[in-house]
Amino acid sequence: MTYLGGQVVVVTGASSGIGEATARLFGRAGARVVLAARRLERLEALAAEIEALGGGAAAAPVAADVSRLADIQNLVEQALARFGRIDVLFNNAGFGRLDWFEKLDPVRDIEAQVAVNVLGVIQTTRQVLPVMMAQRSGHIINMASVAGLVGTPTYTVYAASKFAVRGFSEALRREAAPWGIGVSAVYPGGVATEFGAHAGIKRKRRVSTPAWMRLTADDVARAVVGLAERPRASLIITWPFRISAWLNQALPWLVDWSTIRGFTIPERIDELRAAGVRQS
Ligand SMILES: NC(=O)c1ccc[n+]([C@@H]2O[C@H](COP(=O)([O-])OP(=O)(O)OC[C@H]3O[C@@H](n4cnc5c(N)ncnc54)[C@H](OP(=O)(O)O)[C@@H]3O)[C@@H](O)[C@H]2O)c1
């Protein structure tokens, strides 16, 4: 057991993927974990698993839709009622709808992504921060993505949401530090979870992260628990994505050119031809 033993950790999006794996790992470290998501039955099953670990681990499942302020307020009330404090908040709930921008539904795809990925993170933090300020301690870990560092076609709104998480995290870190509160952002590349099933990706060619760069939910969970043990501002995983982020900053014209020539035009060539759009 590490010094996370006994700490109270709130994990949003704990019903599957990265959130589930991270909550389980916090439980193994002896933490008391508040599990939030919409699918309560999944949270209850995970809570029973964590409670059975012993070693001080405890879990409280709370049904919450992070796009609803009343649900977030209830989540924080439940966490305090059960455990009396909040040491770590992992703002992880999120999803992506990945398609050409003009094909995204204004409400189901655009508003919903912003509501969950951006407002969900901001409003949950807004409810938890005063608790941590009163404690004079706490750590907020926000789930961004490599899409929060590099914008790629079909990721427009998702990238916007994760760039927002990045800006929010950076600004809040500089506000909250004097209160003993750390703020971190995590930037994973592709992770094998249910994310892909919700994303609606329609591509002509198979463009995917090479197998050796693909992460599992457990890989990300280890990184997040590591961050809780040794806080730092940001973590990009895996390391090749650090090079992508650097390249995008240093040589944006090269990334524009190679992405447009290597991805956008080949993917949309039929549409471009049908519309009579000439490519020089
Ligand atoms: N998979 C990747 O390649 C990847 C890469 C970088 C970053 N990420 C980020 O990692 C986070 C977790 O995604 P994942 O890959 O683990 O996908 P996932 O398996 O689909 O998990 C998403 C989680 O978010 C929850 N969630 C979605 N909408 C919610 C809402 N309105 N209120 C509360 N909870 C909600 C889901 O629970 P319910 O449906 O039960 O509510 C689920 O627990 C996301 O923020 C995602 O953007 C993923």
The ligand as a Gaussian input file, in Angstrom:
#p B3LYP/6-31G(d) Opt

LIG

0 1
 N       -9.734000       5.778000     -25.596000
 C       -8.891000       6.683000     -26.073000
 O       -8.245000       6.466000     -27.123000
 C       -8.649000       7.969000     -25.321000
 C       -7.469000       8.689000     -25.577000
 C       -7.242000       9.886000     -24.893000
 C       -8.164000      10.340000     -23.976000
 N       -9.316000       9.623000     -23.744000
 C      -10.268000      10.154000     -22.769000
 O      -10.352000       9.261000     -21.687000
 C      -11.614000       9.429000     -21.020000
 C      -12.233000       8.058000     -20.770000
 O      -12.519000       7.458000     -22.017000
 P      -12.337000       5.892000     -22.273000
 O      -11.368000       5.749000     -23.381000
 O      -12.092000       5.170000     -21.004000
 O      -13.770000       5.573000     -22.892000
 P      -15.023000       4.742000     -22.335000
 O      -14.613000       3.349000     -22.018000
 O      -16.097000       4.968000     -23.325000
 O      -15.363000       5.478000     -20.948000
 C      -16.025000       6.716000     -20.903000
 C      -16.568000       6.917000     -19.511000
 O      -17.155000       8.229000     -19.441000
 C      -18.445000       8.084000     -18.900000
 N      -19.336000       9.124000     -19.382000
 C      -19.644000       9.439000     -20.669000
 N      -20.561000      10.413000     -20.698000
 C      -20.846000      10.716000     -19.403000
 C      -21.714000      11.639000     -18.766000
 N      -22.522000      12.459000     -19.465000
 N      -21.727000      11.686000     -17.416000
 C      -20.966000      10.855000     -16.692000
 N      -20.114000       9.959000     -17.229000
 C      -20.059000       9.902000     -18.569000
 C      -18.928000       6.695000     -19.309000
 O      -19.886000       6.219000     -18.372000
 P      -21.486000       6.112000     -18.596000
 O      -21.716000       5.857000     -20.059000
 O      -21.873000       4.987000     -17.708000
 O      -22.006000       7.420000     -18.146000
 C      -17.641000       5.900000     -19.162000
 O      -17.469000       5.499000     -17.832000
 C      -12.419000      10.356000     -21.911000
 O      -12.377000      11.670000     -21.381000
 C      -11.695000      10.311000     -23.244000
 O      -11.895000      11.483000     -23.989000
 C       -9.564000       8.444000     -24.377000

